[in-house]
Amino acid sequence: MIRIAFPILLLAAAASAAGPDPDALIKQFDSLRNGWDSYVVRVSIRNYEEGKEDEEHAFEVYQKGTEKSYVEFLSPREKGQHLLMLGDDMWIYLPDTSRPIRITPLERLSGNASNGDVARTHYATDYTSVFVRTEMVEGVNCHLLELTARRKGSTYRRILLWLRASDARPVKADFFVASGKQLKSATYDRYQEVDGQLLLRRMTIYDHVRKGSHSVIEYLQFTERSLPDRMFHQGRSERF
Amino acid sequence: MTTPAKGTKRGSSPARAEARPPRLVWLALLLVAPAVAQDTLPDDQTRLSLSLYDEGSFAAGLLVPSPWATNLLLVQPSFSWRHAQRWRLAASLAAVGSTDGDTHGQLRVREAWGGFTAGDFDFSLGKKILRWGTGYAFTPTGVLDPPRNPIDPTDRLSLNEGREMAAVDWVSGRHALTAVWASGITDTTALRYNTMIAGFDSALIFAHDRGRPDFYGANFTRVVGEALEVHGEFAHRDSNAVLLGGKYMLHSGVNTIFEWYSPETPRLGRYVFLSVGKARLRELPGWKQWDISLGLVTNTTDRSRILVLDVTRRVADHFSLTTHAQTPGGKRWRSEYGMIPYSALVSIGFRYQI
């Protein structure tokens, strides 16, 4: 009996020392922003400079699976623009045109909240994750995960993500580019329940290039919707 | 289709008649109003926008007798409606008032079309802007595209118009096939096949214009690494036309676009286009709302060129100020850009968008 119990106890102790499964945690994190396999969400971004609101942007995001997203720009100055992301490939449509312009991964990083922040929300697909340690963040016990880009289409090269140990809700994140420089950080502020799904309602992104600049992203009107594959084809002439 | 604005008289403001929202806009507002209060997005979706733009242009070193100062007033409403990913309607108008000694008015229908989807097919009918070329400043495969102007490749005043057409798209998996019949100076029947192959967004194009030789073309775009995009076009009708280009973005956000173009009649000129620009000068305190770009178009055959500067300053969410300046160079009256009858032109504009 002792011969059997001892190796089991040893394995259990080793697993406990290794910490929680980072892949399972990231999938749980993704489900807070992607409640369904196919859905539409209205996203509002308010930019602040030195505490004063200076710009507001609105988007309608159509998401299907982990690889297909289509973003319609709704704010007055950008109205008529669309962004299509298919895996690692991205195109932008200018107003009144059916031909998309191919854009490079680097072009998604402009602004406090970038195109990638809006359209790229499946971290389990885009990053490999490693559990680093457990630590306290503002009195909350958190698991710290390190995410490393696994594909060209990933928005950032590296992310440090703190998830609440009790339920894996995100608390904060730091975002880094290829040079190793920290570009942004984020806090995850508010949640909502939609059709029985717990979903992220509000997050704040802090710009580390322009100190004193931050953006508040709000996810509104999550709607489960069956979206046809052809909507996500770069060669389709039809646009909204 | 270009028609004079109804009720517009010489010397009167042509925009005034068009500034009143059309009945269609009020109807659309009624349609969209119930959606505002909903927690989920409705199947019926409507988009409305309106742009008001006024621009003054000032020429220096005029070589022909013409006004040195002109004014342009644009009122541009657009509307689109979609129901359940199946039915679509879209319209985009431009009321243009120009003053260059006399005042002229025009109402341009840029787009007005309807469409529906059945299975893997999208059908559309009406006046529509299509762009099949992948080039930025030149596009030899853009058989149905509005004419591309390398001095203004982005159509900064949004005055391009579509062609009246009947079109059908078939999209299945990675493949998209588009067939179009378009009216114009000559009726055009065109076919495009588009797919992704090993990261190449590529297209094959065939077009038949009544009374002209058939057109064959191919184009591609490809992203290499994180910052480089390359594109190319090949077209053949009477002879060959070739475009090669690329776009490179620096980590600072500065975007560089380069194109080399050999048209079907290269004896009239081959071209090099170079543009360097940055949207949002965020790194400079107080310059976040500024965009700047500098472009150079050179006819390498007659060695004439034109330098173009565009600066935009956004003010709050609805307003922007624009400056467009250009200065041509080359053998006066004996080269392409030497034919431009001024030594410099500066346009300053103000835009309001809702």
Interface residues (C-beta under 8 A of the other chain):
Chain A: V40 R42 E49 D54 E55 E56 E60 L74 S75 P76 R77 K79 G80 L86 D88 D89 W91 L94 P95 D96 T97 S98 R99 R102 I103 T104 P105 L106 E107 S110 G111 K152 V177 A178 S179 V194 V209 R210 Q221 F222 T223 R225 L227 P228 D229 R230 M231 H233 Q234 G235 R236 S237 E238 F240
Chain B: Q38 D39 T40 L41 Q45 R47 S49 S78 S80 R82 Q85 R88 S92 R110 E111 G115 T117 D120 D122 S124 K128 I129 L130 R131 W132 G133 T134 D145 T154 S158 N160 G162 A167 D169 V171 S172 G173 R174 H175 A176 T178 R192 N194 T195 M196 G199 D201 A203 T221 R222 V223 G225 E226 A227 L228 E229 H231 K247 M249 H251 G253 N255 A279 R280 R282 E283 K288 R314 D317 H318 S320 Q353 I354
